[in-house]
Amino acid sequence: MADNLFQVEIITPDRIFYKGQASMIEFTTTEGEIGVFKDHIPLTTVLAPGIVTITEADGAKKAVVHAGFAEILGEKVTLLAEVAEWPEEIDLERARKAEDRARERLNRKDADLDVARAELALKRALARQDILA
């Protein structure tokens, strides 16, 4: 079984969030969800806010990542994320308030509203809540 494992690293600006071996990793890109096994074709893609599932030999670990990049090589997957959080690091009440603020901004439709930024804030808040559900 060990021959199907590959290296996974999730790096944020302030820490090496995760480093280990996995048989599969799943995450969200701007183009949709992707699942990666060992010897995947080389690919660089843009991360979208969502849940990352790392399947290790003894089970799966889940985390939330926000914007960033993913580099997929045959023997290694590296996620460079602005933010990565384990479920126990997430404040559910804070995530709910962030969702409310983002929805309020989107509903107001102010002339100076940065829609893409408000939508991204909403996606981040929802991802944080989804992993705790």
PyMOL commands that set and color helices and strands:
alter all, ss='L'
color gray80, all
select helices_A, chain A and resi 2-4+87-89+92-108+115-132
alter helices_A, ss='H'
color red, helices_A
select strands_A, chain A and resi 6-12+15-22+24-29+32-36+43-47+50-56+59-65+68-73+76-81+84-85
alter strands_A, ss='S'
color yellow, strands_A
deselect
rebuild
show_as cartoon
